[in-house]
Amino acid sequence: DLSLRTLSTELEVSKNRLFIGQVEWRVGSRVKPVPPLKVMDDQLSEPNAWNHNQSGPLFT
């Protein structure tokens, strides 16, 4: 009984992981109006660019 419960729990966890991955991918592809090159340039020209981006309008 215990091993069966463990198996079903692991199945639930992996299903949740898959779901979370899909959601993250969907959100990530929706929130990418800025081309990666532009982001790289910003990070190179400003050391705190990532911190500013995180507190910017993208994440509110």
CHARMM-style PDB file with segment names, atoms N, HN, CA, C and O in Angstrom:
ATOM      1  N   ASP     1       0.847  -1.203   0.000  1.00  0.00      PROA
ATOM      2  CA  ASP     1       0.000   0.000   0.000  1.00  0.00      PROA
ATOM      3  C   ASP     1       0.878   1.247   0.000  1.00  0.00      PROA
ATOM      4  O   ASP     1       0.602   2.227  -0.693  1.00  0.00      PROA
ATOM      5  N   LEU     2       1.943   1.182   0.797  1.00  0.00      PROA
ATOM      6  HN  LEU     2       2.167   0.386   1.359  1.00  0.00      PROA
ATOM      7  CA  LEU     2       2.828   2.339   0.909  1.00  0.00      PROA
ATOM      8  C   LEU     2       3.522   2.625  -0.417  1.00  0.00      PROA
ATOM      9  O   LEU     2       3.620   3.777  -0.840  1.00  0.00      PROA
ATOM     10  N   SER     3       4.011   1.552  -1.077  1.00  0.00      PROA
ATOM     11  HN  SER     3       3.931   0.617  -0.733  1.00  0.00      PROA
ATOM     12  CA  SER     3       4.726   1.753  -2.338  1.00  0.00      PROA
ATOM     13  C   SER     3       3.780   2.287  -3.410  1.00  0.00      PROA
ATOM     14  O   SER     3       4.177   3.098  -4.247  1.00  0.00      PROA
ATOM     15  N   LEU     4       2.536   1.833  -3.383  1.00  0.00      PROA
ATOM     16  HN  LEU     4       2.213   1.175  -2.703  1.00  0.00      PROA
ATOM     17  CA  LEU     4       1.551   2.307  -4.351  1.00  0.00      PROA
ATOM     18  C   LEU     4       1.281   3.790  -4.138  1.00  0.00      PROA
ATOM     19  O   LEU     4       1.176   4.557  -5.095  1.00  0.00      PROA
ATOM     20  N   ARG     5       1.169   4.184  -2.869  1.00  0.00      PROA
ATOM     21  HN  ARG     5       1.254   3.560  -2.092  1.00  0.00      PROA
ATOM     22  CA  ARG     5       0.915   5.586  -2.558  1.00  0.00      PROA
ATOM     23  C   ARG     5       2.103   6.445  -3.005  1.00  0.00      PROA
ATOM     24  O   ARG     5       1.924   7.535  -3.548  1.00  0.00      PROA
ATOM     25  N   THR     6       3.312   5.939  -2.768  1.00  0.00      PROA
ATOM     26  HN  THR     6       3.457   5.054  -2.327  1.00  0.00      PROA
ATOM     27  CA  THR     6       4.509   6.669  -3.175  1.00  0.00      PROA
ATOM     28  C   THR     6       4.531   6.852  -4.684  1.00  0.00      PROA
ATOM     29  O   THR     6       4.869   7.921  -5.192  1.00  0.00      PROA
ATOM     30  N   LEU     7       4.161   5.781  -5.394  1.00  0.00      PROA
ATOM     31  HN  LEU     7       3.886   4.913  -4.981  1.00  0.00      PROA
ATOM     32  CA  LEU     7       4.169   5.836  -6.855  1.00  0.00      PROA
ATOM     33  C   LEU     7       3.184   6.889  -7.355  1.00  0.00      PROA
ATOM     34  O   LEU     7       3.509   7.684  -8.237  1.00  0.00      PROA
ATOM     35  N   SER     8       1.974   6.887  -6.783  1.00  0.00      PROA
ATOM     36  HN  SER     8       1.710   6.241  -6.067  1.00  0.00      PROA
ATOM     37  CA  SER     8       0.971   7.855  -7.228  1.00  0.00      PROA
ATOM     38  C   SER     8       1.392   9.273  -6.870  1.00  0.00      PROA
ATOM     39  O   SER     8       1.106  10.214  -7.609  1.00  0.00      PROA
ATOM     40  N   THR     9       2.074   9.426  -5.730  1.00  0.00      PROA
ATOM     41  HN  THR     9       2.306   8.661  -5.129  1.00  0.00      PROA
ATOM     42  CA  THR     9       2.568  10.749  -5.342  1.00  0.00      PROA
ATOM     43  C   THR     9       3.607  11.239  -6.337  1.00  0.00      PROA
ATOM     44  O   THR     9       3.577  12.395  -6.759  1.00  0.00      PROA
ATOM     45  N   GLU    10       4.532  10.350  -6.713  1.00  0.00      PROA
ATOM     46  HN  GLU    10       4.556   9.411  -6.370  1.00  0.00      PROA
ATOM     47  CA  GLU    10       5.558  10.731  -7.679  1.00  0.00      PROA
ATOM     48  C   GLU    10       4.930  11.086  -9.019  1.00  0.00      PROA
ATOM     49  O   GLU    10       5.389  11.994  -9.711  1.00  0.00      PROA
ATOM     50  N   LEU    11       3.874  10.358  -9.377  1.00  0.00      PROA
ATOM     51  HN  LEU    11       3.501   9.621  -8.814  1.00  0.00      PROA
ATOM     52  CA  LEU    11       3.178  10.640 -10.628  1.00  0.00      PROA
ATOM     53  C   LEU    11       2.563  12.035 -10.575  1.00  0.00      PROA
ATOM     54  O   LEU    11       2.654  12.802 -11.533  1.00  0.00      PROA
ATOM     55  N   GLU    12       1.934  12.353  -9.443  1.00  0.00      PROA
ATOM     56  HN  GLU    12       1.860  11.730  -8.665  1.00  0.00      PROA
ATOM     57  CA  GLU    12       1.351  13.686  -9.262  1.00  0.00      PROA
ATOM     58  C   GLU    12       2.416  14.767  -9.389  1.00  0.00      PROA
ATOM     59  O   GLU    12       2.223  15.772 -10.073  1.00  0.00      PROA
ATOM     60  N   VAL    13       3.548  14.543  -8.716  1.00  0.00      PROA
ATOM     61  HN  VAL    13       3.705  13.727  -8.160  1.00  0.00      PROA
ATOM     62  CA  VAL    13       4.622  15.536  -8.734  1.00  0.00      PROA
ATOM     63  C   VAL    13       5.113  15.764 -10.155  1.00  0.00      PROA
ATOM     64  O   VAL    13       5.303  16.906 -10.574  1.00  0.00      PROA
ATOM     65  N   SER    14       5.320  14.668 -10.905  1.00  0.00      PROA
ATOM     66  HN  SER    14       5.166  13.741 -10.565  1.00  0.00      PROA
ATOM     67  CA  SER    14       5.833  14.825 -12.265  1.00  0.00      PROA
ATOM     68  C   SER    14       4.789  15.490 -13.159  1.00  0.00      PROA
ATOM     69  O   SER    14       5.135  16.259 -14.056  1.00  0.00      PROA
ATOM     70  N   LYS    15       3.512  15.194 -12.914  1.00  0.00      PROA
ATOM     71  HN  LYS    15       3.231  14.570 -12.185  1.00  0.00      PROA
ATOM     72  CA  LYS    15       2.465  15.866 -13.690  1.00  0.00      PROA
ATOM     73  C   LYS    15       2.472  17.361 -13.403  1.00  0.00      PROA
ATOM     74  O   LYS    15       2.347  18.181 -14.312  1.00  0.00      PROA
ATOM     75  N   ASN    16       2.621  17.707 -12.107  1.00  0.00      PROA
ATOM     76  HN  ASN    16       2.723  17.040 -11.369  1.00  0.00      PROA
ATOM     77  CA  ASN    16       2.662  19.117 -11.731  1.00  0.00      PROA
ATOM     78  C   ASN    16       3.863  19.810 -12.355  1.00  0.00      PROA
ATOM     79  O   ASN    16       3.756  20.938 -12.837  1.00  0.00      PROA
ATOM     80  N   ARG    17       5.017  19.127 -12.345  1.00  0.00      PROA
ATOM     81  HN  ARG    17       5.104  18.211 -11.953  1.00  0.00      PROA
ATOM     82  CA  ARG    17       6.215  19.709 -12.945  1.00  0.00      PROA
ATOM     83  C   ARG    17       5.987  19.996 -14.420  1.00  0.00      PROA
ATOM     84  O   ARG    17       6.354  21.056 -14.927  1.00  0.00      PROA
ATOM     85  N   LEU    18       5.374  19.029 -15.100  1.00  0.00      PROA
ATOM     86  HN  LEU    18       5.076  18.168 -14.687  1.00  0.00      PROA
ATOM     87  CA  LEU    18       5.105  19.195 -16.524  1.00  0.00      PROA
ATOM     88  C   LEU    18       4.179  20.383 -16.745  1.00  0.00      PROA
ATOM     89  O   LEU    18       4.397  21.196 -17.643  1.00  0.00      PROA
ATOM     90  N   PHE    19       3.143  20.474 -15.915  1.00  0.00      PROA
ATOM     91  HN  PHE    19       2.967  19.813 -15.185  1.00  0.00      PROA
ATOM     92  CA  PHE    19       2.184  21.569 -16.038  1.00  0.00      PROA
ATOM     93  C   PHE    19       2.864  22.909 -15.803  1.00  0.00      PROA
ATOM     94  O   PHE    19       2.668  23.860 -16.559  1.00  0.00      PROA
ATOM     95  N   ILE    20       3.671  22.973 -14.739  1.00  0.00      PROA
ATOM     96  HN  ILE    20       3.831  22.200 -14.125  1.00  0.00      PROA
ATOM     97  CA  ILE    20       4.385  24.216 -14.436  1.00  0.00      PROA
ATOM     98  C   ILE    20       5.297  24.596 -15.590  1.00  0.00      PROA
ATOM     99  O   ILE    20       5.377  25.765 -15.967  1.00  0.00      PROA
ATOM    100  N   GLY    21       5.989  23.602 -16.153  1.00  0.00      PROA
ATOM    101  HN  GLY    21       5.925  22.652 -15.847  1.00  0.00      PROA
ATOM    102  CA  GLY    21       6.872  23.865 -17.289  1.00  0.00      PROA
ATOM    103  C   GLY    21       6.100  24.437 -18.466  1.00  0.00      PROA
ATOM    104  O   GLY    21       6.562  25.369 -19.125  1.00  0.00      PROA
ATOM    105  N   GLN    22       4.918  23.875 -18.733  1.00  0.00      PROA
ATOM    106  HN  GLN    22       4.543  23.117 -18.198  1.00  0.00      PROA
ATOM    107  CA  GLN    22       4.111  24.366 -19.846  1.00  0.00      PROA
ATOM    108  C   GLN    22       3.660  25.801 -19.595  1.00  0.00      PROA
ATOM    109  O   GLN    22       3.699  26.642 -20.493  1.00  0.00      PROA
ATOM    110  N   VAL    23       3.234  26.066 -18.366  1.00  0.00      PROA
ATOM    111  HN  VAL    23       3.203  25.383 -17.637  1.00  0.00      PROA
ATOM    112  CA  VAL    23       2.783  27.417 -18.024  1.00  0.00      PROA
ATOM    113  C   VAL    23       3.929  28.410 -18.173  1.00  0.00      PROA
ATOM    114  O   VAL    23       3.770  29.475 -18.769  1.00  0.00      PROA
ATOM    115  N   GLU    24       5.104  28.043 -17.614  1.00  0.00      PROA
ATOM    116  HN  GLU    24       5.234  27.178 -17.130  1.00  0.00      PROA
ATOM    117  CA  GLU    24       6.263  28.926 -17.713  1.00  0.00      PROA
ATOM    118  C   GLU    24       6.619  29.185 -19.170  1.00  0.00      PROA
ATOM    119  O   GLU    24       6.949  30.310 -19.547  1.00  0.00      PROA
ATOM    120  N   TRP    25       6.549  28.128 -19.993  1.00  0.00      PROA
ATOM    121  HN  TRP    25       6.280  27.215 -19.687  1.00  0.00      PROA
ATOM    122  CA  TRP    25       6.898  28.292 -21.400  1.00  0.00      PROA
ATOM    123  C   TRP    25       5.901  29.232 -22.073  1.00  0.00      PROA
ATOM    124  O   TRP    25       6.286  30.107 -22.849  1.00  0.00      PROA
ATOM    125  N   ARG    26       4.614  29.044 -21.769  1.00  0.00      PROA
ATOM    126  HN  ARG    26       4.301  28.334 -21.138  1.00  0.00      PROA
ATOM    127  CA  ARG    26       3.589  29.897 -22.369  1.00  0.00      PROA
ATOM    128  C   ARG    26       3.783  31.344 -21.943  1.00  0.00      PROA
ATOM    129  O   ARG    26       3.758  32.255 -22.770  1.00  0.00      PROA
ATOM    130  N   VAL    27       3.976  31.546 -20.652  1.00  0.00      PROA
ATOM    131  HN  VAL    27       3.996  30.806 -19.980  1.00  0.00      PROA
ATOM    132  CA  VAL    27       4.184  32.900 -20.140  1.00  0.00      PROA
ATOM    133  C   VAL    27       5.448  33.494 -20.744  1.00  0.00      PROA
ATOM    134  O   VAL    27       5.459  34.649 -21.172  1.00  0.00      PROA
ATOM    135  N   GLY    28       6.521  32.692 -20.775  1.00  0.00      PROA
ATOM    136  HN  GLY    28       6.512  31.754 -20.428  1.00  0.00      PROA
ATOM    137  CA  GLY    28       7.795  33.172 -21.302  1.00  0.00      PROA
ATOM    138  C   GLY    28       7.685  33.595 -22.752  1.00  0.00      PROA
ATOM    139  O   GLY    28       8.254  34.614 -23.145  1.00  0.00      PROA
ATOM    140  N   SER    29       6.949  32.814 -23.567  1.00  0.00      PROA
ATOM    141  HN  SER    29       6.488  31.987 -23.248  1.00  0.00      PROA
ATOM    142  CA  SER    29       6.851  33.148 -24.982  1.00  0.00      PROA
ATOM    143  C   SER    29       5.926  34.343 -25.189  1.00  0.00      PROA
ATOM    144  O   SER    29       6.031  35.048 -26.193  1.00  0.00      PROA
ATOM    145  N   ARG    30       5.017  34.570 -24.235  1.00  0.00      PROA
ATOM    146  HN  ARG    30       4.932  33.997 -23.420  1.00  0.00      PROA
ATOM    147  CA  ARG    30       4.118  35.716 -24.374  1.00  0.00      PROA
ATOM    148  C   ARG    30       4.821  37.000 -23.931  1.00  0.00      PROA
ATOM    149  O   ARG    30       4.547  38.075 -24.463  1.00  0.00      PROA
ATOM    150  N   VAL    31       5.719  36.886 -22.966  1.00  0.00      PROA
ATOM    151  HN  VAL    31       5.941  36.012 -22.534  1.00  0.00      PROA
ATOM    152  CA  VAL    31       6.357  38.081 -22.405  1.00  0.00      PROA
ATOM    153  C   VAL    31       7.739  38.281 -23.014  1.00  0.00      PROA
ATOM    154  O   VAL    31       8.702  38.539 -22.292  1.00  0.00      PROA
ATOM    155  N   LYS    32       7.846  38.162 -24.352  1.00  0.00      PROA
ATOM    156  HN  LYS    32       7.064  37.952 -24.938  1.00  0.00      PROA
ATOM    157  CA  LYS    32       9.150  38.401 -24.959  1.00  0.00      PROA
ATOM    158  C   LYS    32       9.050  39.332 -26.155  1.00  0.00      PROA
ATOM    159  O   LYS    32       9.457  38.962 -27.256  1.00  0.00      PROA
ATOM    160  N   PRO    33       8.513  40.542 -25.963  1.00  0.00      PROA
ATOM    161  CA  PRO    33       8.480  41.485 -27.078  1.00  0.00      PROA
ATOM    162  C   PRO    33       9.865  42.039 -27.379  1.00  0.00      PROA
ATOM    163  O   PRO    33      10.127  42.490 -28.494  1.00  0.00      PROA
ATOM    164  N   VAL    34      10.759  42.006 -26.383  1.00  0.00      PROA
ATOM    165  HN  VAL    34      10.546  41.640 -25.477  1.00  0.00      PROA
ATOM    166  CA  VAL    34      12.108  42.531 -26.564  1.00  0.00      PROA
ATOM    167  C   VAL    34      12.994  41.446 -27.159  1.00  0.00      PROA
ATOM    168  O   VAL    34      13.070  40.347 -26.610  1.00  0.00      PROA
ATOM    169  N   PRO    35      13.663  41.732 -28.265  1.00  0.00      PROA
ATOM    170  CA  PRO    35      14.571  40.754 -28.862  1.00  0.00      PROA
ATOM    171  C   PRO    35      15.729  40.445 -27.917  1.00  0.00      PROA
ATOM    172  O   PRO    35      16.193  41.337 -27.207  1.00  0.00      PROA
ATOM    173  N   PRO    36      16.205  39.204 -27.893  1.00  0.00      PROA
ATOM    174  CA  PRO    36      17.287  38.817 -26.980  1.00  0.00      PROA
ATOM    175  C   PRO    36      18.531  39.685 -27.142  1.00  0.00      PROA
ATOM    176  O   PRO    36      19.228  39.958 -26.165  1.00  0.00      PROA
ATOM    177  N   LEU    37      18.810  40.118 -28.361  1.00  0.00      PROA
ATOM    178  HN  LEU    37      18.243  39.897 -29.155  1.00  0.00      PROA
ATOM    179  CA  LEU    37      19.998  40.930 -28.595  1.00  0.00      PROA
ATOM    180  C   LEU    37      19.921  42.230 -27.815  1.00  0.00      PROA
ATOM    181  O   LEU    37      20.905  42.666 -27.217  1.00  0.00      PROA
ATOM    182  N   LYS    38      18.737  42.851 -27.827  1.00  0.00      PROA
ATOM    183  HN  LYS    38      17.938  42.497 -28.313  1.00  0.00      PROA
ATOM    184  CA  LYS    38      18.546  44.104 -27.098  1.00  0.00      PROA
ATOM    185  C   LYS    38      18.812  43.890 -25.606  1.00  0.00      PROA
ATOM    186  O   LYS    38      19.471  44.706 -24.962  1.00  0.00      PROA
ATOM    187  N   VAL    39      18.301  42.804 -25.073  1.00  0.00      PROA
ATOM    188  HN  VAL    39      17.765  42.141 -25.596  1.00  0.00      PROA
ATOM    189  CA  VAL    39      18.497  42.508 -23.657  1.00  0.00      PROA
ATOM    190  C   VAL    39      19.982  42.339 -23.364  1.00  0.00      PROA
ATOM    191  O   VAL    39      20.477  42.843 -22.356  1.00  0.00      PROA
ATOM    192  N   MET    40      20.696  41.632 -24.238  1.00  0.00      PROA
ATOM    193  HN  MET    40      20.294  41.222 -25.056  1.00  0.00      PROA
ATOM    194  CA  MET    40      22.129  41.437 -24.046  1.00  0.00      PROA
ATOM    195  C   MET    40      22.850  42.778 -24.035  1.00  0.00      PROA
ATOM    196  O   MET    40      23.714  43.011 -23.189  1.00  0.00      PROA
ATOM    197  N   ASP    41      22.506  43.655 -24.961  1.00  0.00      PROA
ATOM    198  HN  ASP    41      21.805  43.466 -25.648  1.00  0.00      PROA
ATOM    199  CA  ASP    41      23.135  44.975 -25.013  1.00  0.00      PROA
ATOM    200  C   ASP    41      22.889  45.734 -23.711  1.00  0.00      PROA
ATOM    201  O   ASP    41      23.808  46.336 -23.155  1.00  0.00      PROA
ATOM    202  N   ASP    42      21.648  45.703 -23.228  1.00  0.00      PROA
ATOM    203  HN  ASP    42      20.902  45.213 -23.679  1.00  0.00      PROA
ATOM    204  CA  ASP    42      21.320  46.396 -21.982  1.00  0.00      PROA
ATOM    205  C   ASP    42      22.155  45.863 -20.827  1.00  0.00      PROA
ATOM    206  O   ASP    42      22.661  46.633 -20.011  1.00  0.00      PROA
ATOM    207  N   GLN    43      22.297  44.542 -20.760  1.00  0.00      PROA
ATOM    208  HN  GLN    43      21.886  43.916 -21.423  1.00  0.00      PROA
ATOM    209  CA  GLN    43      23.041  43.943 -19.653  1.00  0.00      PROA
ATOM    210  C   GLN    43      24.519  44.293 -19.742  1.00  0.00      PROA
ATOM    211  O   GLN    43      25.179  44.471 -18.719  1.00  0.00      PROA
ATOM    212  N   LEU    44      25.041  44.394 -20.965  1.00  0.00      PROA
ATOM    213  HN  LEU    44      24.504  44.250 -21.796  1.00  0.00      PROA
ATOM    214  CA  LEU    44      26.454  44.723 -21.121  1.00  0.00      PROA
ATOM    215  C   LEU    44      26.706  46.181 -20.764  1.00  0.00      PROA
ATOM    216  O   LEU    44      27.721  46.505 -20.147  1.00  0.00      PROA
ATOM    217  N   SER    45      25.790  47.058 -21.147  1.00  0.00      PROA
ATOM    218  HN  SER    45      24.966  46.795 -21.648  1.00  0.00      PROA
ATOM    219  CA  SER    45      26.015  48.488 -20.935  1.00  0.00      PROA
ATOM    220  C   SER    45      25.681  48.914 -19.508  1.00  0.00      PROA
ATOM    221  O   SER    45      26.171  49.941 -19.039  1.00  0.00      PROA
ATOM    222  N   GLU    46      24.846  48.130 -18.811  1.00  0.00      PROA
ATOM    223  HN  GLU    46      24.447  47.296 -19.192  1.00  0.00      PROA
ATOM    224  CA  GLU    46      24.466  48.495 -17.446  1.00  0.00      PROA
ATOM    225  C   GLU    46      24.527  47.274 -16.535  1.00  0.00      PROA
ATOM    226  O   GLU    46      23.790  46.311 -16.746  1.00  0.00      PROA
ATOM    227  N   PRO    47      25.397  47.300 -15.523  1.00  0.00      PROA
ATOM    228  CA  PRO    47      25.582  46.125 -14.662  1.00  0.00      PROA
ATOM    229  C   PRO    47      24.329  45.729 -13.889  1.00  0.00      PROA
ATOM    230  O   PRO    47      24.132  44.549 -13.601  1.00  0.00      PROA
ATOM    231  N   ASN    48      23.484  46.693 -13.548  1.00  0.00      PROA
ATOM    232  HN  ASN    48      23.644  47.652 -13.782  1.00  0.00      PROA
ATOM    233  CA  ASN    48      22.288  46.383 -12.765  1.00  0.00      PROA
ATOM    234  C   ASN    48      21.043  46.250 -13.638  1.00  0.00      PROA
ATOM    235  O   ASN    48      19.920  46.356 -13.146  1.00  0.00      PROA
ATOM    236  N   ALA    49      21.246  46.019 -14.927  1.00  0.00      PROA
ATOM    237  HN  ALA    49      22.159  45.932 -15.326  1.00  0.00      PROA
ATOM    238  CA  ALA    49      20.109  45.972 -15.846  1.00  0.00      PROA
ATOM    239  C   ALA    49      19.108  44.892 -15.434  1.00  0.00      PROA
ATOM    240  O   ALA    49      17.897  45.101 -15.501  1.00  0.00      PROA
ATOM    241  N   TRP    50      19.624  43.735 -15.005  1.00  0.00      PROA
ATOM    242  HN  TRP    50      20.608  43.565 -14.950  1.00  0.00      PROA
ATOM    243  CA  TRP    50      18.711  42.637 -14.671  1.00  0.00      PROA
ATOM    244  C   TRP    50      17.830  43.010 -13.486  1.00  0.00      PROA
ATOM    245  O   TRP    50      16.638  42.702 -13.473  1.00  0.00      PROA
ATOM    246  N   ASN    51      18.420  43.680 -12.479  1.00  0.00      PROA
ATOM    247  HN  ASN    51      19.388  43.930 -12.489  1.00  0.00      PROA
ATOM    248  CA  ASN    51      17.639  44.093 -11.317  1.00  0.00      PROA
ATOM    249  C   ASN    51      16.560  45.094 -11.726  1.00  0.00      PROA
ATOM    250  O   ASN    51      15.420  45.007 -11.270  1.00  0.00      PROA
ATOM    251  N   HSD    52      16.919  46.033 -12.576  1.00  0.00      PROA
ATOM    252  HN  HSD    52      17.846  46.105 -12.946  1.00  0.00      PROA
ATOM    253  CA  HSD    52      15.946  47.022 -13.040  1.00  0.00      PROA
ATOM    254  C   HSD    52      14.829  46.343 -13.820  1.00  0.00      PROA
ATOM    255  O   HSD    52      13.659  46.698 -13.677  1.00  0.00      PROA
ATOM    256  N   ASN    53      15.192  45.367 -14.643  1.00  0.00      PROA
ATOM    257  HN  ASN    53      16.142  45.078 -14.759  1.00  0.00      PROA
ATOM    258  CA  ASN    53      14.178  44.672 -15.429  1.00  0.00      PROA
ATOM    259  C   ASN    53      13.206  43.919 -14.523  1.00  0.00      PROA
ATOM    260  O   ASN    53      12.006  43.875 -14.794  1.00  0.00      PROA
ATOM    261  N   GLN    54      13.727  43.330 -13.451  1.00  0.00      PROA
ATOM    262  HN  GLN    54      14.702  43.366 -13.231  1.00  0.00      PROA
ATOM    263  CA  GLN    54      12.866  42.544 -12.575  1.00  0.00      PROA
ATOM    264  C   GLN    54      11.862  43.425 -11.849  1.00  0.00      PROA
ATOM    265  O   GLN    54      10.735  42.996 -11.601  1.00  0.00      PROA
ATOM    266  N   SER    55      12.248  44.644 -11.507  1.00  0.00      PROA
ATOM    267  HN  SER    55      13.164  44.992 -11.709  1.00  0.00      PROA
ATOM    268  CA  SER    55      11.315  45.518 -10.809  1.00  0.00      PROA
ATOM    269  C   SER    55      10.553  46.407 -11.794  1.00  0.00      PROA
ATOM    270  O   SER    55       9.798  47.291 -11.391  1.00  0.00      PROA
ATOM    271  N   GLY    56      10.760  46.162 -13.076  1.00  0.00      PROA
ATOM    272  HN  GLY    56      11.373  45.443 -13.404  1.00  0.00      PROA
ATOM    273  CA  GLY    56      10.119  46.974 -14.104  1.00  0.00      PROA
ATOM    274  C   GLY    56       8.684  46.562 -14.359  1.00  0.00      PROA
ATOM    275  O   GLY    56       8.150  45.703 -13.657  1.00  0.00      PROA
ATOM    276  N   PRO    57       8.057  47.163 -15.351  1.00  0.00      PROA
ATOM    277  CA  PRO    57       6.635  46.912 -15.642  1.00  0.00      PROA
ATOM    278  C   PRO    57       6.383  45.481 -16.111  1.00  0.00      PROA
ATOM    279  O   PRO    57       5.247  45.009 -16.073  1.00  0.00      PROA
ATOM    280  N   LEU    58       7.444  44.781 -16.556  1.00  0.00      PROA
ATOM    281  HN  LEU    58       8.367  45.164 -16.587  1.00  0.00      PROA
ATOM    282  CA  LEU    58       7.272  43.425 -17.066  1.00  0.00      PROA
ATOM    283  C   LEU    58       6.832  42.471 -15.964  1.00  0.00      PROA
ATOM    284  O   LEU    58       6.086  41.525 -16.219  1.00  0.00      PROA
ATOM    285  N   PHE    59       7.300  42.720 -14.721  1.00  0.00      PROA
ATOM    286  HN  PHE    59       7.906  43.488 -14.514  1.00  0.00      PROA
ATOM    287  CA  PHE    59       7.072  41.767 -13.644  1.00  0.00      PROA
ATOM    288  C   PHE    59       6.010  42.221 -12.650  1.00  0.00      PROA
ATOM    289  O   PHE    59       5.817  41.559 -11.631  1.00  0.00      PROA
ATOM    290  N   THR    60       5.315  43.324 -12.910  1.00  0.00      PROA
ATOM    291  HN  THR    60       5.472  43.862 -13.738  1.00  0.00      PROA
ATOM    292  CA  THR    60       4.317  43.781 -11.947  1.00  0.00      PROA
ATOM    293  C   THR    60       2.947  43.216 -12.271  1.00  0.00      PROA
ATOM    294  OT1 THR    60       1.981  43.497 -11.563  1.00  0.00      PROA
TER     295      THR     60
END
